[in-house]
């Protein structure tokens, strides 16, 4: 708090000292803190820049942030910093296409600017786009081999081609150049997870969290590490931290749900999975939230739009209900899993037959057989034979 007071005085006296703004941003851990500090900030263009930077650091992808950014870009249309912030906002909101276009434009205009390109390499790794990542790695190496960003890009490239030892070597180099380069700690943790070196992974993620408490990937990594060690209550704690920092990512909620299930807290697991569904669904979140929150088995069926919900999560919820002995709810969610194969009435294409929907079909066939609905059981078993999945069991 004392640091914040002095930094506020510093930016008041000299608003163009960006280093002071960055230090101030690093001391802010939540949107509430940002709102509190906003009241004491000077009213100038740098405050707007600071707001955009903090919102991006806190993964705030609200329309207000985009509007502020658009307004400032009218004043500074060629600002590389603003374009980078916009690309990062799209990246955090998982609009990968838009983020890639903005990064490509940034590289075309500023071919030797390496700031923030380690995030672009993460994006290319996730997509995965090996040719572009190889080109980016070559360009960064030609520009400056002794920048932590360059070594992170090279590390991501080697990780993508499954040369994990080489990837670790480059992340170590990045950290030799800058011990506080937080992205390298997180990425090195990912590599150690791939190499099944859990203790080293946990240590890397801890360093990443020490460098930046707001990095949800590092908290998620800690959760993964402890899950591999079968310390499920620990992993639950870290997954919850990750989900709190990035509530818009269904993967975080699915991890929380999985950890709850491992801790035998089935009701909490179901709620977390439902949260993952709402966050990750292509249906209108506001209408979906109401129906999932009530937790009634019939409600989600109103949302059974083909391909709009994640069939894996629906299937996992059904299995949890089965574990809990709530057979009607389990059957309702299995039906919902199956419904994702078909497209909605407005002409969108559904997901088609998948392994997970076939498992749901087999479960339903058994359920119908047990319930005496023999015609439906026959129909489902015939469909399985046509799909060529679980054929032997379906014939049986």
C-alpha positions in Angstrom: 0.0 0.0 0.0 2.8 2.4 0.8 4.4 1.6 -2.5 1.2 2.4 -4.3 1.0 5.8 -2.5 4.5 6.8 -3.7 3.9 5.5 -7.2 0.7 7.5 -7.4 2.7 10.6 -6.4 5.3 9.7 -9.0 2.9 9.4 -11.9 1.2 12.6 -10.8 4.5 14.6 -10.9 5.7 12.9 -14.1 2.8 11.2 -16.1 5.1 10.1 -18.9 7.3 7.9 -16.8 6.0 4.6 -18.1 8.2 2.5 -15.7 6.3 4.0 -12.7 2.9 3.1 -14.3 4.2 -0.5 -14.9 5.3 -0.8 -11.3 1.9 0.5 -10.2 0.1 -2.0 -12.5 2.2 -4.9 -11.0 0.9 -4.0 -7.5 -2.8 -4.3 -8.6 -4.3 -7.7 -8.1 -8.0 -7.3 -9.0 -10.5 -5.1 -10.8 -11.7 -3.8 -7.5 -8.2 -2.5 -6.7 -8.0 -0.9 -10.1 -11.3 0.9 -9.5 -10.1 2.2 -6.1 -6.8 3.5 -7.6 -8.6 5.1 -10.6 -10.1 7.8 -8.3 -6.6 9.0 -7.4 -5.1 9.0 -10.9 -4.4 12.2 -12.9 -6.8 12.9 -15.7 -4.7 12.5 -18.8 -3.9 10.3 -21.8 -1.4 8.1 -19.8 -4.2 7.1 -17.4 -6.2 5.7 -20.3 -3.1 3.8 -21.5 -2.6 2.5 -17.9 -6.3 1.4 -17.8 -6.0 -0.6 -21.0 -2.7 -2.1 -19.9 -4.2 -3.2 -16.5 -7.4 -4.5 -18.0 -5.3 -6.7 -20.3 -3.2 -7.9 -17.4 -6.3 -8.7 -15.5 -7.9 -10.5 -18.5 -10.8 -8.0 -18.6 -12.2 -8.3 -22.2 -15.3 -6.1 -21.6 -16.8 -3.9 -24.3 -15.8 -0.8 -22.3 -12.1 -1.8 -22.5 -12.4 -2.3 -26.3 -14.2 1.1 -26.7 -11.5 2.9 -24.7 -8.8 1.3 -26.8 -10.6 2.2 -30.1 -10.9 5.8 -28.9 -7.2 6.1 -28.1 -6.2 4.4 -31.3 -8.0 7.3 -33.2 -5.5 9.6 -31.5 -2.5 7.3 -32.0 -3.4 5.2 -35.1 0.1 3.8 -35.6 1.0 3.0 -32.0 2.6 -0.4 -31.8 1.9 -0.6 -28.1 -1.9 -0.1 -28.5 -2.0 -2.6 -31.3 -0.2 -5.1 -29.1 -2.7 -4.5 -26.3 -5.6 -5.1 -28.6 -4.0 -8.3 -29.9 -3.5 -9.5 -26.3 -7.1 -8.7 -25.4 -8.4 -10.8 -28.4 -5.9 -13.6 -27.4 -7.3 -13.6 -23.8 -10.9 -13.7 -25.1 -9.8 -16.7 -27.3 -10.6 -14.9 -30.6 -7.5 -16.5 -32.1 -8.1 -15.4 -35.7 -8.4 -11.7 -34.8 -5.4 -11.9 -32.5 -3.3 -13.5 -35.2 -4.3 -10.9 -37.8 -3.3 -8.1 -35.4 0.1 -9.7 -34.5 0.8 -10.3 -38.2 0.0 -6.6 -38.9 2.3 -5.6 -36.0 5.2 -7.7 -37.4 4.7 -6.3 -40.9 4.9 -2.7 -39.7 7.6 -3.3 -37.1 9.6 -6.3 -38.2 12.3 -5.9 -35.6 10.1 -5.2 -32.6 10.2 -8.2 -30.2 8.0 -6.9 -27.3 5.1 -9.3 -26.6 6.0 -11.7 -29.4 6.4 -14.6 -26.9 2.6 -14.3 -26.5 2.2 -14.6 -30.2 4.4 -17.7 -30.2 2.0 -19.2 -27.5 -0.9 -18.5 -29.8 0.8 -20.2 -32.8 1.7 -23.1 -30.5 -1.9 -23.5 -29.4 -3.4 -23.3 -32.9 -1.0 -25.1 -33.8 0.7 -23.3 -36.8 4.2 -24.8 -37.2 5.3 -22.9 -40.4 4.4 -19.5 -38.9 6.1 -20.3 -35.6 9.2 -21.5 -37.4 9.3 -18.2 -39.4 8.8 -16.2 -36.2 11.6 -18.0 -34.5 14.0 -17.4 -37.4 13.1 -13.7 -37.6 13.5 -13.2 -33.8 16.9 -15.0 -33.9 18.1 -12.8 -36.7 16.9 -9.7 -34.8 18.4 -10.4 -31.4 19.5 -13.8 -30.0 20.0 -12.4 -26.6 16.5 -11.3 -25.7 14.3 -13.4 -23.4 11.4 -13.1 -25.9 13.5 -14.7 -28.6 14.4 -17.6 -26.4 10.8 -18.2 -25.4 9.7 -18.2 -29.1 12.5 -20.8 -29.8 11.4 -22.8 -26.8 7.8 -22.9 -28.0 9.0 -24.0 -31.5 11.0 -26.9 -30.0 8.1 -27.8 -27.8 5.8 -28.0 -30.8 8.1 -30.4 -32.6 8.3 -32.4 -29.3 12.0 -31.7 -28.5 11.2 -30.9 -24.9 14.8 -30.9 -23.6 15.8 -28.3 -26.2 12.7 -26.3 -25.2 13.8 -26.3 -21.6 17.3 -25.2 -22.6 15.9 -22.1 -24.3 13.5 -21.2 -21.5 16.6 -21.5 -19.1 18.5 -19.1 -21.4 15.5 -16.7 -21.3 15.7 -16.7 -17.5 19.5 -16.3 -17.5 18.9 -13.1 -19.4 16.0 -11.9 -17.2 15.2 -13.8 -13.9 11.9 -12.0 -13.6 10.7 -12.9 -17.1 7.6 -14.6 -15.9 6.4 -16.2 -19.2 9.6 -18.3 -19.3 8.9 -19.8 -15.8 5.4 -20.8 -16.8 6.4 -22.3 -20.2 9.3 -24.2 -18.6 6.8 -25.6 -16.1 4.7 -26.9 -19.1 7.8 -28.6 -20.5 8.6 -30.3 -17.2 5.0 -31.6 -17.1 5.5 -33.0 -20.6 8.8 -34.6 -19.4 6.9 -36.0 -16.3 9.3 -34.2 -14.0 6.5 -33.1 -11.6 8.7 -31.6 -8.9 10.6 -29.4 -11.3 7.3 -28.3 -12.9 5.9 -27.3 -9.5 9.0 -25.3 -8.7 8.9 -23.5 -12.1 5.2 -22.6 -11.6 5.9 -21.3 -8.1 8.5 -19.0 -9.5 6.1 -17.8 -12.1 3.4 -17.1 -9.5 6.0 -15.2 -7.4 6.8 -13.1 -10.5 3.2 -12.4 -11.3 0.3 -13.4 -9.0 -2.1 -12.7 -11.9 -0.9 -15.5 -14.2 -3.8 -18.0 -14.3 -1.7 -20.4 -16.4 0.9 -20.8 -13.6 -1.9 -21.5 -11.0 -3.4 -24.0 -13.4 0.0 -25.6 -13.9 0.4 -25.9 -10.1 -3.0 -27.6 -10.1 -1.9 -30.1 -12.8 1.4 -30.8 -10.9 -0.4 -31.7 -7.7 -3.0 -33.7 -9.6 -0.2 -35.8 -11.0 1.1 -36.3 -7.4 -2.5 -37.3 -6.5 -2.8 -34.5 -4.0 -6.3 -33.6 -5.1 -7.2 -31.1 -2.4 -4.1 -29.1 -3.2 -4.8 -29.2 -6.9 -8.4 -28.1 -6.2 -7.1 -25.0 -4.4 -4.8 -24.0 -7.3 -7.4 -24.7 -9.9 -9.8 -22.4 -8.0 -7.2 -19.6 -8.1 -6.9 -20.1 -11.8 -10.7 -20.0 -12.4 -11.0 -16.9 -10.2 -8.4 -15.1 -12.3 -9.8 -16.3 -15.7 -13.5 -17.1 -15.1 -14.2 -16.9 -18.9 -12.2 -20.1 -19.7 -14.3 -23.3 -19.6 -11.1 -25.4 -19.2 -10.5 -23.8 -15.8 -14.0 -24.7 -14.5 -13.7 -28.2 -16.0 -10.4 -28.7 -14.0 -12.1 -27.4 -10.8 -15.0 -29.8 -11.4 -12.6 -32.7 -12.0 -10.7 -31.9 -8.7 -14.0 -31.7 -6.8 -15.0 -35.1 -8.2 -11.6 -36.6 -7.1 -12.3 -35.2 -3.6 -15.7 -36.9 -3.6 -17.6 -33.5 -3.5 -20.0 -34.5 -6.3 -22.5 -31.7 -5.9 -19.8 -29.1 -6.2 -18.3 -30.9 -9.1 -21.6 -30.9 -11.0 -22.0 -27.1 -10.3 -18.5 -26.4 -11.6 -19.1 -28.5 -14.7 -22.3 -26.6 -15.3 -20.4 -23.3 -15.0 -17.9 -24.6 -17.6 -20.9 -25.4 -19.9 -22.3 -21.9 -19.6 -18.9 -20.2 -20.1 -18.0 -22.4 -23.1 -21.4 -22.6 -24.8 -22.3 -20.8 -27.9 -25.8 -20.3 -26.6 -26.8 -17.0 -25.0 -25.0 -17.0 -21.6 -27.7 -15.0 -19.8 -30.5 -17.4 -20.6 -28.3 -20.4 -20.1 -27.0 -19.3 -16.7 -30.5 -19.2 -15.2 -31.3 -22.7 -16.3 -28.1 -24.3 -15.2 -28.0 -22.5 -11.8 -31.3 -24.1 -10.8 -29.7 -27.6 -11.3 -32.9 -29.3 -12.4 -32.5 -32.2 -14.8 -35.1 -30.9 -17.2 -33.8 -27.4 -17.5 -30.6 -28.0 -19.5 -32.7 -29.9 -22.1 -34.2 -26.5 -23.1 -30.6 -25.6 -24.2 -30.1 -28.7 -26.3 -28.9 -26.9 -29.3 -26.8 -29.1 -31.5 -23.1 -28.4 -31.2 -23.6 -25.5 -28.8 -22.5 -27.4 -25.6 -19.4 -29.4 -25.0 -20.4 -33.1 -25.2 -17.4 -34.2 -23.0 -18.6 -32.0 -20.1 -22.2 -33.1 -20.5 -21.0 -36.7 -20.5 -18.9 -36.1 -17.3 -21.9 -34.5 -15.6 -24.0 -37.5 -16.5 -21.4 -39.9 -15.0 -21.3 -37.8 -11.8 -25.1 -38.1 -11.5 -24.8 -41.8 -12.0 -22.2 -42.0 -9.2 -24.6 -40.1 -7.0 -27.4 -42.6 -7.9 -29.5 -39.9 -9.6 -30.3 -42.0 -12.7 -33.0 -39.7 -14.2 -30.6 -36.7 -14.2 -27.9 -38.9 -15.6 -30.2 -40.1 -18.4 -31.2 -36.5 -19.2 -27.6 -35.4 -19.6 -26.8 -38.4 -21.7 -29.7 -37.4 -24.0 -28.2 -33.9 -24.1 -24.8 -35.3 -25.0 -26.4 -37.2 -27.9 -28.3 -34.1 -29.0 -25.0 -32.3 -29.8 -24.6 -34.5 -32.9 -27.6 -32.8 -34.6 -27.6 -29.2 -35.7 -30.2 -26.7 -34.5 -33.2 -25.9 -36.6 -31.6 -22.7 -38.0 -29.4 -24.7 -40.2 -26.1 -24.8 -38.3 -24.2 -28.0 -38.5 -24.0 -30.2 -35.4 -20.9 -32.0 -34.2 -21.7 -35.3 -35.9 -21.0 -38.7 -34.5 -18.1 -38.6 -32.1 -16.6 -41.2 -29.7 -18.0 -39.4 -26.7 -21.6 -39.3 -28.2 -21.3 -43.0 -29.1 -20.5 -43.7 -25.5 -23.6 -41.8 -24.4 -25.6 -43.7 -27.0 -24.4 -47.0 -25.6 -25.2 -45.8 -22.0 -28.7 -44.8 -23.1 -29.2 -48.2 -24.9 -28.4 -50.0 -21.7 -30.6 -47.6 -19.7 -33.5 -48.2 -22.0 -33.0 -51.9 -21.9 -33.0 -51.9 -18.1 -36.1 -49.6 -18.1 -38.0 -51.9 -20.4 -38.0 -49.5 -23.4 -36.8 -52.2 -25.7 -37.7 -50.5 -29.0 -35.6 -47.4 -28.1 -32.7 -49.7 -26.9 -32.9 -51.6 -30.3 -32.9 -48.3 -32.2 -29.9 -47.0 -30.3 -28.0 -50.3 -30.7 -28.6 -50.3 -34.4 -27.3 -46.7 -34.7 -24.1 -47.8 -32.9 -23.7 -50.7 -35.4 -24.0 -48.2 -38.3 -21.6 -45.7 -36.7 -19.0 -48.5 -36.3 -18.3 -47.6 -32.7 -18.7 -50.0 -29.8 -20.2 -52.5 -32.3 -19.6 -55.7 -30.4 -21.4 -54.4 -27.2 -24.2 -52.9 -29.4 -24.7 -56.3 -31.1 -24.8 -57.9 -27.6 
